[in-house]
């Protein structure tokens, strides 16, 4: 009798996301079990209950998924899960809080592909402004882009203090340098758009962060937005834009449906990889970005 593929889904929130549950089951897990209100200190015990309840050779058929809405906490839980292994008792671990790792990976991969196709450019040394940088997707997007050598600026809609703290955490955790900027007024946002070649809108759904007027008269190459709920995060950017020209001079836009299509395939693909791998694996935002690069067109 074949062993069941079991996924234990851990979240610090009161509920597990139905999106992630559906994705995992559609990818082929036989059983998906959510654990809610999980604190960081509880991760080790839960993981060790999972690894010791099956023989070592069944570890490859067992997975841990880290959810939530806090990237830093998810990364700490991810690390705690990996440290809880007692070889040869090991299981696979995948972190994707609020879908942020796979969304950020998809966004950066789509931007990178558009840069190559439209402008014969790479991300390295490209000036990138991340709006909505205090959110979980903005955080991960900044880390991935900075890791590829982009010159990243985190834009704070409510001033500079919170994005300065996030920039310091990115430097401490990932040894990457990103800048922080105050984007609390239209005038400040206009200057930031003018100073950058790529703008990435990662703000809350239904919040416009950049207007059409702010897109004009600058060196902008690409504007990308993950918000599919009206109004668009970037005014005038169609939800299905896929490297389509913007009203701004030479810039092109990438909309949330183009990004979301890649994000869906990446999350589904990583769940499939957990199921099909012949050895236990760990999957974070770097693995998500590697797969997104293969998928993005």
N, C-alpha and C positions, 0 to 999 in steps of 0.2 A: 504494500500500500504506500503510495507516494505521500511524503510529508507535506503538511500544509505550509504555505507561505503566510507568515503572520507579521503584521505591522502594528507596533505599539506607538501611538501618537501622543506626545506629551505637550501640554500647553500650560502656561501660567495663568491663562484667562479662564473665565467661567464656562466657556463653551469652545469646542473644537470647530474649526471652520468646515462647513459642509462642502465647500469647494475642494479642500484637500482630501476629505474623506472620499468624495466621488472620484477624484483623480486617482487615488491609490487603488480603489476597487476596480475602476475601469482599466487600470494598468495591469491588473491580474492578481493582486493579493487575495488570498482566500478569506482572510479575516483581518479586519481593521478595528483596533480597540483604542478608544480615546481615554486619556487621563487628563482631567482638568484641575485647575488651581494647583498646579505642580510648582513647588518652589525649587530654587537651585539646589538646596541642601537635600532634596528628596530624589534627585536624579540618579545618584549612585545606587541607592537601594532598589529603585525600579529597574534600572538596567541590569543589576546583578541578579535580581529575581528572574529576569528574562533569560540571561545567559546560562544560569545554573539549572533552569527547568528543562533543558533539552541537552542531549549529548553534544560534545564539541563539533561533530560533523554536521549538526543541524543548525549551527550558528549562521551559516550562509542562507538559510531559509527564514531567518528572523531579522526584523528591522526595527530601528528606532527612528521616529520622525520628530523633529523639534519644531514647534510652531510658536504662536504668540504674535505680538506686535511691537516688540522691542528688540532691535538688532543686537544691541550689546548683551542683553540678558540671554538671547538665543545663542549667541556665540559662546557665552560662559557655560550654558547648559550643554552645548555641543562639545566643548572641551571636557566638561565633567563626564559626559557619556563615554567619550573615548578613553578617559583615564580610569573608568570603572571596569574596563575589560581585564580579565584574568586569564591570559593565554594558557591553554588552547581554547578557553571559553571566550568567544568573541562574536559580535553581531555587527551588522551594517548600520550606519548612522547617516541620516540626511537632515540637514537644517534648511528651512525656508520660511522664516517668520513672516506671516501675512503675505506670502508669495513674493516677498521683497527681493530675495536673492535671485530668483528666476526672472522676475520683472526687470530688475536692474541689469542683469546679464543680457536680457533680450534688447533692452534699450541701447546699451553701449555697443552691442554687436551690430545692431541695425545702423547706428550712427557711424561706426567704423566702416561698414560696408559702403554706405553712401559717400563717405569721405573718399574712399578708394575709387569708386566708380565715377563720381561726379567731379572730383577735384584732384584726383591723383595724389592724395595726402594720406598720412597716417595719423593716429592719435597723438603720437609723441610730439611734445612741444606745442600742440594745439591748445588754444585758450578756451576753456570750458567753464561756463557758469551754471551752477546747479541751483535752481529755484525750488523751494520746498525742501531745503536741505535739512531741516530739523525732523523730517519724517523718516520712516524706516527705509523707503525706497530711495530717497535722496541720499541717505547715509551710504547705502550699498553702492549706488551709482557712482558716488564720489570716490569710493575706495577702488572700484574696478577701473575707472577712468584714470585715476592717479597712478594705479599700478601699471598701466600701459604707457605711462610717461606724459600724460596730458597735464597741462598747467591748470589745476582745478581751483575754482573759487566757490565757496559755499555762501549762498545768499540768504540772509535772515530777513523774513518779512516783518518781524517785530524788533528789529535792531540787530546789533552785532554780537551781543553777549552770548546767546545760546549757540550760535554757529562757531564762535571762538572756542567754546567748550568742546563742541563736536570735532573741530579741527585738531584740538589738543589730544582728544581720545584717538583719532585716526593716526596721529603721529606716534602716540604711545603704544597702541595695539599693533599697528601694521608698519611702523617706521616709514610712513609716507607723509610728505609735506603738502598740505592744501591751505589755501588762503581763506579768510573769512571777510565778508562785506555786509554792510548795512543796506538792505533793500526795502526799507520801511516807507519810502515815498516814491511817487512816480518819477520824480527828477533823478533820484538815486538809481532806480531801476533802468531808466533810459541810459544813464552813464555806464552802467554795468553791461547792458546789451551792446552798446557801442564799443566797449573795451574787449569784447569776447567774440570768438569765431563760431562757437557752438553754444546754444542755450538749451538746457534740459529742464523741462517743467515736471516736477515730481510732487506738486502740491496736492492738497486734499481735493477730492472729487467735487466738481461744481464750482471751483474757484478760479477766476481768471487772474493770472499773475502778470502777463505781458500783453499789451495792446498792439493793434496793427501799427499805430503811429510809432511805437517804440521799435518796431522792426525795420524801419526805413532809414536810409542814409548812413549805413555803417558797413563794416566788413563781414557781416554775418554770413556764414556758410550753411549752417544747418540749425533748424529749430525742431525739437522733438518733445512730445507731450504724452504722458501716460493716462491722462484724465479723459474718460469717455463720457462723462456726465456733463450735460450743458450747464453753464457756458464752458467752452474749451479753456484750458489753462493758458493757451496761446491763441489769442483772437485771430480768426480767419484760417486756422489750421484745421483742415478736414479730418474727421476721425479715421478715414481710410487712406489718408495721404501716405505715400510710400516712395519718398524721394521726389515728390512733385514740387514744381516751382511755387514759391510764395510770392506775395505781392512785392516783398522786399527784393531789391536788385537781383543778386545772383543766388540768393539763398533758396534751399529746398526744405520741405517739411516732412516729418515722419509722425504719423498720427497713432493714437492708442490702439487701433485695431491691427495695424501692421506690427506694432510691438507685442500686442497681446497674442497674436497668432504664434509668434516665436516663443513667448513665455509659456503658453499652453504646451507646446511641443517639448520644451525643455523640461518642465516639471514632469510631464508624462514620461518622457524619455529617461529621466533619472530614476523614477519609480521602477520602470522596466529594467533598468540597469541593476537595481538592487535585487530584483527577482531573478534575473538571468545570470548574474555574476557567479563564477565558480569559486570565488573567495569573498570574504567579507570586505566591504569598502566603506569609505567615508566620503560624503558628498556635501560640499559647502559652495560658496558663491564662485570660487575659482573653477570648480568642476562644472557649475552651471554656465559660466561664461565660455568655457571651452566648447561645450555642446552648442550653445547659442551661436557661436562663430561658425560651426559646421552647418547650422540650420539657416541662418540669416542669408537672404538673397537681396 
